[in-house]
Amino acid sequence: MQEFILEKFNNNLYQYLVFGTTVESPLFQLQKIAKKLKGNNCTVLFDQLLQTGNTDNRFLTIAFKKNSFDLSTVKNIDGKNVDENTRKVISDFLRSNELLLKYCILVSAQKEVIKNGGII
C-alpha cells in the first residue's frame, strides 16, 4: 500500500490534499511528495487522521514553492475550516479499506460513522 495519497483540489485555502495511509505521518514523506509536486507553487493540506485521530492537530498546511516545502509556513488549520468534500476523500478511502479502518486509531463510534457512509 502506498504511504500517502495526494489529491488535487480547487480550494481557496489549499490546492492539494495529502493524507497518510499508515500509522506514520505523511510529514515523514515530504521528499516523496515534493517529487510529485515538482514545479508547482501551491499550498498543501495535510490530514493526519490516521496518526492523530480526529483531534485539533489533525489538519495543517504547508506552502510548496517550485521544488520544496517552505517549513516556515506550517500552520495548524481548525477542522471547522476544512470543507466536507475534503473530509469525504479520506472517509471514502477508509470505507473502501476495511482492514485499515478496523485497526486504525479512531474510536469505535467514529469508525461506525464512516462504515455507515458518514464523514468525519
Contacts in CASP RR format, 6 or more apart in sequence:
PFRMAT RR
TARGET T0000
AUTHOR 0000-0000-0000
METHOD contacts of the structure
MODEL  1
MQEFILEKFNNNLYQYLVFGTTVESPLFQLQKIAKKLKGNNCTVLFDQLL
QTGNTDNRFLTIAFKKNSFDLSTVKNIDGKNVDENTRKVISDFLRSNELL
LKYCILVSAQKEVIKNGGII
1 21 0 8 1.000
1 22 0 8 1.000
1 100 0 8 1.000
2 21 0 8 1.000
3 20 0 8 1.000
3 21 0 8 1.000
3 22 0 8 1.000
3 24 0 8 1.000
3 26 0 8 1.000
3 29 0 8 1.000
3 32 0 8 1.000
4 18 0 8 1.000
4 19 0 8 1.000
4 20 0 8 1.000
4 21 0 8 1.000
4 26 0 8 1.000
4 29 0 8 1.000
4 32 0 8 1.000
4 33 0 8 1.000
5 17 0 8 1.000
5 18 0 8 1.000
5 19 0 8 1.000
5 20 0 8 1.000
5 21 0 8 1.000
5 89 0 8 1.000
5 90 0 8 1.000
5 93 0 8 1.000
6 16 0 8 1.000
6 17 0 8 1.000
6 18 0 8 1.000
6 33 0 8 1.000
6 36 0 8 1.000
6 37 0 8 1.000
7 16 0 8 1.000
7 17 0 8 1.000
7 18 0 8 1.000
7 89 0 8 1.000
8 15 0 8 1.000
8 16 0 8 1.000
9 15 0 8 1.000
9 16 0 8 1.000
9 17 0 8 1.000
9 45 0 8 1.000
9 85 0 8 1.000
9 86 0 8 1.000
11 45 0 8 1.000
11 83 0 8 1.000
11 86 0 8 1.000
13 43 0 8 1.000
13 45 0 8 1.000
13 61 0 8 1.000
13 77 0 8 1.000
13 81 0 8 1.000
14 42 0 8 1.000
14 43 0 8 1.000
14 44 0 8 1.000
14 45 0 8 1.000
14 61 0 8 1.000
15 40 0 8 1.000
15 42 0 8 1.000
15 43 0 8 1.000
15 44 0 8 1.000
16 37 0 8 1.000
16 42 0 8 1.000
16 43 0 8 1.000
16 44 0 8 1.000
16 45 0 8 1.000
16 64 0 8 1.000
17 44 0 8 1.000
17 45 0 8 1.000
17 47 0 8 1.000
17 86 0 8 1.000
17 89 0 8 1.000
18 26 0 8 1.000
18 33 0 8 1.000
18 44 0 8 1.000
18 45 0 8 1.000
18 46 0 8 1.000
18 47 0 8 1.000
19 26 0 8 1.000
19 46 0 8 1.000
19 47 0 8 1.000
19 48 0 8 1.000
19 49 0 8 1.000
19 50 0 8 1.000
19 89 0 8 1.000
19 90 0 8 1.000
19 93 0 8 1.000
20 26 0 8 1.000
20 29 0 8 1.000
20 47 0 8 1.000
20 48 0 8 1.000
20 50 0 8 1.000
20 51 0 8 1.000
21 50 0 8 1.000
21 93 0 8 1.000
21 97 0 8 1.000
21 100 0 8 1.000
22 50 0 8 1.000
23 50 0 8 1.000
23 51 0 8 1.000
23 105 0 8 1.000
24 51 0 8 1.000
25 46 0 8 1.000
25 48 0 8 1.000
25 51 0 8 1.000
26 33 0 8 1.000
26 46 0 8 1.000
26 48 0 8 1.000
27 46 0 8 1.000
27 48 0 8 1.000
30 69 0 8 1.000
33 44 0 8 1.000
33 69 0 8 1.000
34 64 0 8 1.000
34 67 0 8 1.000
34 68 0 8 1.000
34 69 0 8 1.000
37 44 0 8 1.000
37 64 0 8 1.000
38 66 0 8 1.000
38 67 0 8 1.000
39 66 0 8 1.000
39 67 0 8 1.000
40 64 0 8 1.000
40 66 0 8 1.000
41 64 0 8 1.000
41 65 0 8 1.000
41 66 0 8 1.000
42 63 0 8 1.000
42 64 0 8 1.000
43 61 0 8 1.000
43 62 0 8 1.000
43 63 0 8 1.000
43 64 0 8 1.000
43 73 0 8 1.000
44 61 0 8 1.000
44 62 0 8 1.000
44 63 0 8 1.000
44 64 0 8 1.000
44 69 0 8 1.000
45 59 0 8 1.000
45 60 0 8 1.000
45 61 0 8 1.000
45 77 0 8 1.000
45 82 0 8 1.000
45 86 0 8 1.000
46 59 0 8 1.000
46 60 0 8 1.000
46 61 0 8 1.000
46 62 0 8 1.000
47 58 0 8 1.000
47 59 0 8 1.000
47 82 0 8 1.000
47 86 0 8 1.000
47 90 0 8 1.000
48 57 0 8 1.000
48 58 0 8 1.000
48 59 0 8 1.000
48 60 0 8 1.000
49 58 0 8 1.000
49 90 0 8 1.000
49 106 0 8 1.000
49 120 0 8 1.000
50 100 0 8 1.000
50 104 0 8 1.000
50 105 0 8 1.000
51 105 0 8 1.000
52 58 0 8 1.000
52 105 0 8 1.000
53 105 0 8 1.000
53 106 0 8 1.000
53 110 0 8 1.000
54 106 0 8 1.000
54 110 0 8 1.000
54 120 0 8 1.000
56 76 0 8 1.000
56 78 0 8 1.000
56 79 0 8 1.000
57 76 0 8 1.000
58 79 0 8 1.000
59 76 0 8 1.000
59 77 0 8 1.000
59 78 0 8 1.000
59 79 0 8 1.000
59 82 0 8 1.000
60 74 0 8 1.000
60 75 0 8 1.000
60 76 0 8 1.000
60 77 0 8 1.000
61 73 0 8 1.000
61 74 0 8 1.000
61 75 0 8 1.000
61 77 0 8 1.000
62 69 0 8 1.000
62 70 0 8 1.000
62 71 0 8 1.000
62 73 0 8 1.000
62 74 0 8 1.000
62 75 0 8 1.000
63 69 0 8 1.000
63 70 0 8 1.000
63 73 0 8 1.000
64 70 0 8 1.000
84 119 0 8 1.000
87 119 0 8 1.000
87 120 0 8 1.000
88 119 0 8 1.000
91 114 0 8 1.000
91 117 0 8 1.000
91 118 0 8 1.000
91 119 0 8 1.000
91 120 0 8 1.000
94 100 0 8 1.000
94 101 0 8 1.000
94 104 0 8 1.000
94 114 0 8 1.000
95 101 0 8 1.000
95 114 0 8 1.000
95 115 0 8 1.000
95 117 0 8 1.000
101 111 0 8 1.000
101 114 0 8 1.000
101 115 0 8 1.000
102 111 0 8 1.000
104 111 0 8 1.000
106 114 0 8 1.000
106 120 0 8 1.000
110 120 0 8 1.000
113 119 0 8 1.000
113 120 0 8 1.000
114 120 0 8 1.000
END
